[in-house]
Amino acid sequence: MSEVAPYGRKFKKLFFYVPNGYEEALLKLLEENEIEFDGIRGYQIESGGLKVIPFITKNDDYDHQVT
């Protein structure tokens, strides 16, 4: 996916979403395998809804928001 993803300002526009608590493990995996990406997000179910928590955002600050 990283090979075909378009570039944002500096980095590939590729985001990864993992269950909350797995962000560090994913980051290590991506770095060890030299996979380009823009962001890592954790997610969890809270009050019956999906909550997305930014962990890393490389291209644009406005992408780094809890939703």
Backbone as XML, in Angstrom:
<?xml version="1.0"?>
<chain id="A" units="angstrom">
  <residue number="1" name="MET">
    <atom name="N" x="0.828" y="-1.196" z="0.000"/>
    <atom name="CA" x="0.000" y="0.000" z="0.000"/>
    <atom name="C" x="0.868" y="1.254" z="0.000"/>
  </residue>
  <residue number="2" name="SER">
    <atom name="N" x="1.943" y="1.229" z="0.780"/>
    <atom name="CA" x="2.795" y="2.408" z="0.861"/>
    <atom name="C" x="3.417" y="2.745" z="-0.491"/>
  </residue>
  <residue number="3" name="GLU">
    <atom name="N" x="3.738" y="1.729" z="-1.268"/>
    <atom name="CA" x="4.368" y="1.966" z="-2.566"/>
    <atom name="C" x="3.456" y="2.715" z="-3.530"/>
  </residue>
  <residue number="4" name="VAL">
    <atom name="N" x="2.157" y="2.533" z="-3.438"/>
    <atom name="CA" x="1.238" y="3.165" z="-4.384"/>
    <atom name="C" x="0.492" y="4.368" z="-3.802"/>
  </residue>
  <residue number="5" name="ALA">
    <atom name="N" x="0.655" y="4.627" z="-2.522"/>
    <atom name="CA" x="-0.033" y="5.763" z="-1.889"/>
    <atom name="C" x="0.553" y="7.079" z="-2.402"/>
  </residue>
  <residue number="6" name="PRO">
    <atom name="N" x="-0.293" y="8.090" z="-2.624"/>
    <atom name="CA" x="0.220" y="9.388" z="-3.070"/>
    <atom name="C" x="0.914" y="10.113" z="-1.919"/>
  </residue>
  <residue number="7" name="TYR">
    <atom name="N" x="1.714" y="11.105" z="-2.273"/>
    <atom name="CA" x="2.407" y="11.903" z="-1.265"/>
    <atom name="C" x="1.542" y="13.065" z="-0.806"/>
  </residue>
  <residue number="8" name="GLY">
    <atom name="N" x="1.641" y="13.381" z="0.476"/>
    <atom name="CA" x="1.090" y="14.601" z="1.031"/>
    <atom name="C" x="2.186" y="15.654" z="0.917"/>
  </residue>
  <residue number="9" name="ARG">
    <atom name="N" x="2.338" y="16.494" z="1.915"/>
    <atom name="CA" x="3.390" y="17.520" z="1.877"/>
    <atom name="C" x="4.779" y="16.906" z="1.802"/>
  </residue>
  <residue number="10" name="LYS">
    <atom name="N" x="5.066" y="15.958" z="2.682"/>
    <atom name="CA" x="6.386" y="15.319" z="2.709"/>
    <atom name="C" x="6.293" y="13.806" z="2.745"/>
  </residue>
  <residue number="11" name="PHE">
    <atom name="N" x="5.207" y="13.280" z="3.277"/>
    <atom name="CA" x="5.103" y="11.849" z="3.519"/>
    <atom name="C" x="3.920" y="11.259" z="2.767"/>
  </residue>
  <residue number="12" name="LYS">
    <atom name="N" x="3.955" y="9.943" z="2.562"/>
    <atom name="CA" x="2.853" y="9.234" z="1.915"/>
    <atom name="C" x="1.571" y="9.450" z="2.703"/>
  </residue>
  <residue number="13" name="LYS">
    <atom name="N" x="0.455" y="9.608" z="2.013"/>
    <atom name="CA" x="-0.844" y="9.785" z="2.655"/>
    <atom name="C" x="-1.434" y="8.403" z="2.977"/>
  </residue>
  <residue number="14" name="LEU">
    <atom name="N" x="-0.814" y="7.753" z="3.932"/>
    <atom name="CA" x="-1.240" y="6.423" z="4.339"/>
    <atom name="C" x="-1.399" y="6.417" z="5.854"/>
  </residue>
  <residue number="15" name="PHE">
    <atom name="N" x="-2.606" y="6.131" z="6.311"/>
    <atom name="CA" x="-2.905" y="6.093" z="7.740"/>
    <atom name="C" x="-3.194" y="4.662" z="8.168"/>
  </residue>
  <residue number="16" name="PHE">
    <atom name="N" x="-2.760" y="4.329" z="9.362"/>
    <atom name="CA" x="-3.017" y="3.022" z="9.948"/>
    <atom name="C" x="-3.886" y="3.204" z="11.184"/>
  </residue>
  <residue number="17" name="TYR">
    <atom name="N" x="-4.891" y="2.352" z="11.317"/>
    <atom name="CA" x="-5.790" y="2.368" z="12.465"/>
    <atom name="C" x="-5.662" y="1.030" z="13.187"/>
  </residue>
  <residue number="18" name="VAL">
    <atom name="N" x="-5.328" y="1.088" z="14.467"/>
    <atom name="CA" x="-5.147" y="-0.114" z="15.273"/>
    <atom name="C" x="-5.912" y="0.037" z="16.590"/>
  </residue>
  <residue number="19" name="PRO">
    <atom name="N" x="-6.268" y="-1.065" z="17.223"/>
    <atom name="CA" x="-6.912" y="-0.950" z="18.527"/>
    <atom name="C" x="-6.018" y="-0.150" z="19.485"/>
  </residue>
  <residue number="20" name="ASN">
    <atom name="N" x="-6.653" y="0.694" z="20.286"/>
    <atom name="CA" x="-5.919" y="1.531" z="21.229"/>
    <atom name="C" x="-4.968" y="0.676" z="22.071"/>
  </residue>
  <residue number="21" name="GLY">
    <atom name="N" x="-3.720" y="1.113" z="22.172"/>
    <atom name="CA" x="-2.706" y="0.383" z="22.922"/>
    <atom name="C" x="-1.697" y="-0.334" z="22.030"/>
  </residue>
  <residue number="22" name="TYR">
    <atom name="N" x="-1.980" y="-0.444" z="20.746"/>
    <atom name="CA" x="-1.083" y="-1.139" z="19.812"/>
    <atom name="C" x="-0.278" y="-0.175" z="18.931"/>
  </residue>
  <residue number="23" name="GLU">
    <atom name="N" x="-0.387" y="1.105" z="19.181"/>
    <atom name="CA" x="0.267" y="2.104" z="18.330"/>
    <atom name="C" x="1.794" y="1.975" z="18.332"/>
  </residue>
  <residue number="24" name="GLU">
    <atom name="N" x="2.393" y="1.815" z="19.504"/>
    <atom name="CA" x="3.863" y="1.690" z="19.600"/>
    <atom name="C" x="4.362" y="0.460" z="18.849"/>
  </residue>
  <residue number="25" name="ALA">
    <atom name="N" x="3.667" y="-0.656" z="18.988"/>
    <atom name="CA" x="4.060" y="-1.887" z="18.301"/>
    <atom name="C" x="3.999" y="-1.700" z="16.789"/>
  </residue>
  <residue number="26" name="LEU">
    <atom name="N" x="2.958" y="-1.029" z="16.317"/>
    <atom name="CA" x="2.840" y="-0.770" z="14.879"/>
    <atom name="C" x="3.967" y="0.152" z="14.403"/>
  </residue>
  <residue number="27" name="LEU">
    <atom name="N" x="4.237" y="1.205" z="15.152"/>
    <atom name="CA" x="5.310" y="2.127" z="14.781"/>
    <atom name="C" x="6.632" y="1.382" z="14.642"/>
  </residue>
  <residue number="28" name="LYS">
    <atom name="N" x="6.940" y="0.540" z="15.586"/>
    <atom name="CA" x="8.183" y="-0.242" z="15.529"/>
    <atom name="C" x="8.221" y="-1.109" z="14.274"/>
  </residue>
  <residue number="29" name="LEU">
    <atom name="N" x="7.113" y="-1.758" z="13.976"/>
    <atom name="CA" x="7.022" y="-2.611" z="12.788"/>
    <atom name="C" x="7.223" y="-1.813" z="11.502"/>
  </residue>
  <residue number="30" name="LEU">
    <atom name="N" x="6.589" y="-0.655" z="11.420"/>
    <atom name="CA" x="6.723" y="0.191" z="10.229"/>
    <atom name="C" x="8.164" y="0.686" z="10.065"/>
  </residue>
  <residue number="31" name="GLU">
    <atom name="N" x="8.769" y="1.127" z="11.159"/>
    <atom name="CA" x="10.145" y="1.627" z="11.091"/>
    <atom name="C" x="11.130" y="0.516" z="10.732"/>
  </residue>
  <residue number="32" name="GLU">
    <atom name="N" x="10.973" y="-0.659" z="11.325"/>
    <atom name="CA" x="11.869" y="-1.786" z="11.035"/>
    <atom name="C" x="11.805" y="-2.204" z="9.572"/>
  </residue>
  <residue number="33" name="ASN">
    <atom name="N" x="10.641" y="-2.037" z="8.959"/>
    <atom name="CA" x="10.452" y="-2.444" z="7.570"/>
    <atom name="C" x="10.501" y="-1.281" z="6.589"/>
  </residue>
  <residue number="34" name="GLU">
    <atom name="N" x="10.890" y="-0.091" z="7.097"/>
    <atom name="CA" x="11.038" y="1.116" z="6.286"/>
    <atom name="C" x="9.800" y="1.399" z="5.438"/>
  </residue>
  <residue number="35" name="ILE">
    <atom name="N" x="8.640" y="1.310" z="6.068"/>
    <atom name="CA" x="7.381" y="1.569" z="5.389"/>
    <atom name="C" x="6.995" y="3.027" z="5.614"/>
  </residue>
  <residue number="36" name="GLU">
    <atom name="N" x="6.798" y="3.755" z="4.520"/>
    <atom name="CA" x="6.414" y="5.164" z="4.606"/>
    <atom name="C" x="4.939" y="5.280" z="4.952"/>
  </residue>
  <residue number="37" name="PHE">
    <atom name="N" x="4.612" y="6.250" z="5.806"/>
    <atom name="CA" x="3.227" y="6.470" z="6.206"/>
    <atom name="C" x="3.069" y="7.901" z="6.689"/>
  </residue>
  <residue number="38" name="ASP">
    <atom name="N" x="1.832" y="8.321" z="6.846"/>
    <atom name="CA" x="1.533" y="9.663" z="7.344"/>
    <atom name="C" x="1.110" y="9.626" z="8.803"/>
  </residue>
  <residue number="39" name="GLY">
    <atom name="N" x="0.275" y="8.663" z="9.158"/>
    <atom name="CA" x="-0.231" y="8.685" z="10.523"/>
    <atom name="C" x="-0.600" y="7.333" z="11.075"/>
  </residue>
  <residue number="40" name="ILE">
    <atom name="N" x="-0.601" y="7.285" z="12.398"/>
    <atom name="CA" x="-1.057" y="6.115" z="13.138"/>
    <atom name="C" x="-2.162" y="6.589" z="14.072"/>
  </residue>
  <residue number="41" name="ARG">
    <atom name="N" x="-3.248" y="5.835" z="14.094"/>
    <atom name="CA" x="-4.388" y="6.144" z="14.935"/>
    <atom name="C" x="-4.749" y="4.944" z="15.781"/>
  </residue>
  <residue number="42" name="GLY">
    <atom name="N" x="-5.102" y="5.211" z="17.028"/>
    <atom name="CA" x="-5.683" y="4.181" z="17.867"/>
    <atom name="C" x="-7.190" y="4.354" z="17.831"/>
  </residue>
  <residue number="43" name="TYR">
    <atom name="N" x="-7.912" y="3.288" z="18.057"/>
    <atom name="CA" x="-9.369" y="3.421" z="18.130"/>
    <atom name="C" x="-9.902" y="2.580" z="19.276"/>
  </residue>
  <residue number="44" name="GLN">
    <atom name="N" x="-11.058" y="2.992" z="19.772"/>
    <atom name="CA" x="-11.746" y="2.253" z="20.822"/>
    <atom name="C" x="-13.229" y="2.576" z="20.758"/>
  </residue>
  <residue number="45" name="ILE">
    <atom name="N" x="-14.023" y="1.687" z="21.325"/>
    <atom name="CA" x="-15.463" y="1.921" z="21.435"/>
    <atom name="C" x="-15.701" y="2.602" z="22.777"/>
  </residue>
  <residue number="46" name="GLU">
    <atom name="N" x="-16.371" y="3.738" z="22.736"/>
    <atom name="CA" x="-16.644" y="4.506" z="23.945"/>
    <atom name="C" x="-18.089" y="4.988" z="23.912"/>
  </residue>
  <residue number="47" name="SER">
    <atom name="N" x="-18.852" y="4.651" z="24.940"/>
    <atom name="CA" x="-20.271" y="5.029" z="25.025"/>
    <atom name="C" x="-21.040" y="4.618" z="23.765"/>
  </residue>
  <residue number="48" name="GLY">
    <atom name="N" x="-20.718" y="3.443" z="23.241"/>
    <atom name="CA" x="-21.419" y="2.930" z="22.074"/>
    <atom name="C" x="-20.982" y="3.516" z="20.743"/>
  </residue>
  <residue number="49" name="GLY">
    <atom name="N" x="-19.968" y="4.389" z="20.757"/>
    <atom name="CA" x="-19.476" y="4.994" z="19.516"/>
    <atom name="C" x="-17.989" y="4.742" z="19.324"/>
  </residue>
  <residue number="50" name="LEU">
    <atom name="N" x="-17.534" y="4.986" z="18.138"/>
    <atom name="CA" x="-16.124" y="4.801" z="17.808"/>
    <atom name="C" x="-15.346" y="6.073" z="18.121"/>
  </residue>
  <residue number="51" name="LYS">
    <atom name="N" x="-14.274" y="5.944" z="18.888"/>
    <atom name="CA" x="-13.398" y="7.072" z="19.196"/>
    <atom name="C" x="-12.052" y="6.801" z="18.547"/>
  </residue>
  <residue number="52" name="VAL">
    <atom name="N" x="-11.560" y="7.767" z="17.771"/>
    <atom name="CA" x="-10.265" y="7.662" z="17.097"/>
    <atom name="C" x="-9.304" y="8.634" z="17.767"/>
  </residue>
  <residue number="53" name="ILE">
    <atom name="N" x="-8.140" y="8.114" z="18.185"/>
    <atom name="CA" x="-7.150" y="8.909" z="18.913"/>
    <atom name="C" x="-5.859" y="8.968" z="18.102"/>
  </residue>
  <residue number="54" name="PRO">
    <atom name="N" x="-5.459" y="10.159" z="17.642"/>
    <atom name="CA" x="-4.210" y="10.270" z="16.878"/>
    <atom name="C" x="-3.002" y="9.933" z="17.736"/>
  </residue>
  <residue number="55" name="PHE">
    <atom name="N" x="-2.068" y="9.211" z="17.165"/>
    <atom name="CA" x="-0.818" y="8.853" z="17.830"/>
    <atom name="C" x="0.340" y="9.599" z="17.172"/>
  </residue>
  <residue number="56" name="ILE">
    <atom name="N" x="0.402" y="9.543" z="15.852"/>
    <atom name="CA" x="1.419" y="10.263" z="15.068"/>
    <atom name="C" x="0.733" y="10.816" z="13.826"/>
  </residue>
  <residue number="57" name="THR">
    <atom name="N" x="1.045" y="12.052" z="13.478"/>
    <atom name="CA" x="0.619" y="12.648" z="12.218"/>
    <atom name="C" x="1.814" y="13.392" z="11.657"/>
  </residue>
  <residue number="58" name="LYS">
    <atom name="N" x="2.232" y="13.046" z="10.452"/>
    <atom name="CA" x="3.447" y="13.632" z="9.883"/>
    <atom name="C" x="3.191" y="14.804" z="8.937"/>
  </residue>
  <residue number="59" name="ASN">
    <atom name="N" x="2.116" y="14.781" z="8.154"/>
    <atom name="CA" x="1.928" y="15.803" z="7.130"/>
    <atom name="C" x="1.229" y="17.062" z="7.624"/>
  </residue>
  <residue number="60" name="ASP">
    <atom name="N" x="0.045" y="16.926" z="8.167"/>
    <atom name="CA" x="-0.773" y="18.099" z="8.467"/>
    <atom name="C" x="-1.315" y="18.047" z="9.892"/>
  </residue>
  <residue number="61" name="ASP">
    <atom name="N" x="-1.106" y="19.142" z="10.632"/>
    <atom name="CA" x="-1.582" y="19.224" z="12.015"/>
    <atom name="C" x="-3.089" y="19.042" z="12.121"/>
  </residue>
  <residue number="62" name="TYR">
    <atom name="N" x="-3.839" y="19.526" z="11.120"/>
    <atom name="CA" x="-5.309" y="19.419" z="11.222"/>
    <atom name="C" x="-5.781" y="17.973" z="11.189"/>
  </residue>
  <residue number="63" name="ASP">
    <atom name="N" x="-4.936" y="17.038" z="10.744"/>
    <atom name="CA" x="-5.280" y="15.618" z="10.774"/>
    <atom name="C" x="-5.084" y="15.019" z="12.161"/>
  </residue>
  <residue number="64" name="HIS">
    <atom name="N" x="-4.465" y="15.773" z="13.079"/>
    <atom name="CA" x="-4.120" y="15.237" z="14.395"/>
    <atom name="C" x="-5.170" y="15.662" z="15.422"/>
  </residue>
  <residue number="65" name="GLN">
    <atom name="N" x="-6.386" y="15.137" z="15.263"/>
    <atom name="CA" x="-7.494" y="15.491" z="16.146"/>
    <atom name="C" x="-8.228" y="14.241" z="16.592"/>
  </residue>
  <residue number="66" name="VAL">
    <atom name="N" x="-8.647" y="14.235" z="17.843"/>
    <atom name="CA" x="-9.473" y="13.155" z="18.353"/>
    <atom name="C" x="-10.853" y="13.274" z="17.730"/>
  </residue>
  <residue number="67" name="THR">
    <atom name="N" x="-11.380" y="12.159" z="17.220"/>
    <atom name="CA" x="-12.731" y="12.179" z="16.655"/>
    <atom name="C" x="-13.571" y="11.095" z="17.296"/>
  </residue>
</chain>
